[in-house]
Amino acid sequence: MFYGEVQIISIAPVRLTQGCFLFDRLPGTIWFDDSIKNDCFVLERTPKFRALEAHFVDGVPWEDTGVIDEVLYLRQMKARDRGCSWPTRIDVLNRYRELDAVFQDIMQRGYDDQKGSPINVAVDSDNSVYFCGNGWHRLWICQHFNISAVPCRVVARHVESRIDSCEVMKVKLSLTSRSSRKWLMGQLKRAIRAPRT
């Protein structure tokens, strides 16, 4: 495994049907030589995707979808492991209530890639693309509205993958929006702090 430069690609959200969390968020792209197919999961079976479907399609309140407690537990475990402050149930519930506005915005105006950081993906040897976090909710909403393409950050890719031939096109990250500049600055800070091997 080795690291390469960050790649941002544009991909149709409907292609992202499976996820894989083998890769930490590191500066650059991880190159790997084993297939990741056996370590993947189906996105529509996850608690987050089920809750999004229940809320936006069936009209179930966030509090009754089960996702608030699930996310609260996961965030508390992450906070404990990282030694940072724990979110409250109200924090998580407010975050999910904000998604109602995101849903309405995408429904009315389409997807604006300047409003969020790229979705993380991994590309396997056969050019299958797997969701790797950062953008669960935007991904589901874009799939729901059949958005044609969203920017994705390639966090990992197989050494035999051919990104140029897997129906994606490379795009330049625009630095005109505040969120894009914030994302890029975060990447640069992590790169500077990353241990050299």
ChimeraX attribute file (.defattr): number of C-alpha atoms within 10 A of each C-alpha:
attribute: neighborCount
match mode: 1-to-1
recipient: residues
	/A:1	11
	/A:2	11
	/A:3	15
	/A:4	13
	/A:5	11
	/A:6	16
	/A:7	17
	/A:8	20
	/A:9	22
	/A:10	19
	/A:11	22
	/A:12	18
	/A:13	24
	/A:14	16
	/A:15	13
	/A:16	19
	/A:17	16
	/A:18	17
	/A:19	23
	/A:20	20
	/A:21	16
	/A:22	12
	/A:23	14
	/A:24	11
	/A:25	17
	/A:26	15
	/A:27	20
	/A:28	20
	/A:29	20
	/A:30	22
	/A:31	20
	/A:32	19
	/A:33	14
	/A:34	12
	/A:35	13
	/A:36	20
	/A:37	14
	/A:38	7
	/A:39	10
	/A:40	15
	/A:41	16
	/A:42	14
	/A:43	19
	/A:44	16
	/A:45	10
	/A:46	12
	/A:47	16
	/A:48	20
	/A:49	19
	/A:50	16
	/A:51	22
	/A:52	24
	/A:53	18
	/A:54	16
	/A:55	17
	/A:56	16
	/A:57	10
	/A:58	10
	/A:59	11
	/A:60	14
	/A:61	13
	/A:62	18
	/A:63	14
	/A:64	12
	/A:65	19
	/A:66	14
	/A:67	21
	/A:68	22
	/A:69	15
	/A:70	13
	/A:71	17
	/A:72	19
	/A:73	16
	/A:74	11
	/A:75	17
	/A:76	16
	/A:77	13
	/A:78	14
	/A:79	14
	/A:80	12
	/A:81	9
	/A:82	9
	/A:83	9
	/A:84	10
	/A:85	11
	/A:86	15
	/A:87	14
	/A:88	13
	/A:89	14
	/A:90	11
	/A:91	13
	/A:92	18
	/A:93	17
	/A:94	13
	/A:95	12
	/A:96	18
	/A:97	14
	/A:98	11
	/A:99	16
	/A:100	12
	/A:101	11
	/A:102	17
	/A:103	20
	/A:104	12
	/A:105	13
	/A:106	16
	/A:107	15
	/A:108	9
	/A:109	8
	/A:110	15
	/A:111	21
	/A:112	10
	/A:113	17
	/A:114	17
	/A:115	12
	/A:116	18
	/A:117	19
	/A:118	22
	/A:119	24
	/A:120	21
	/A:121	26
	/A:122	26
	/A:123	25
	/A:124	24
	/A:125	19
	/A:126	13
	/A:127	18
	/A:128	18
	/A:129	23
	/A:130	27
	/A:131	28
	/A:132	26
	/A:133	18
	/A:134	17
	/A:135	16
	/A:136	16
	/A:137	16
	/A:138	19
	/A:139	21
	/A:140	23
	/A:141	24
	/A:142	21
	/A:143	18
	/A:144	17
	/A:145	15
	/A:146	13
	/A:147	18
	/A:148	14
	/A:149	19
	/A:150	18
	/A:151	24
	/A:152	27
	/A:153	21
	/A:154	25
	/A:155	28
	/A:156	30
	/A:157	28
	/A:158	22
	/A:159	16
	/A:160	15
	/A:161	18
	/A:162	16
	/A:163	22
	/A:164	11
	/A:165	9
	/A:166	14
	/A:167	11
	/A:168	16
	/A:169	15
	/A:170	14
	/A:171	12
	/A:172	11
	/A:173	19
	/A:174	13
	/A:175	13
	/A:176	9
	/A:177	13
	/A:178	13
	/A:179	16
	/A:180	19
	/A:181	16
	/A:182	14
	/A:183	14
	/A:184	16
	/A:185	12
	/A:186	13
	/A:187	16
	/A:188	14
	/A:189	11
	/A:190	15
	/A:191	14
	/A:192	11
	/A:193	9
	/A:194	11
	/A:195	7
	/A:196	6
	/A:197	3
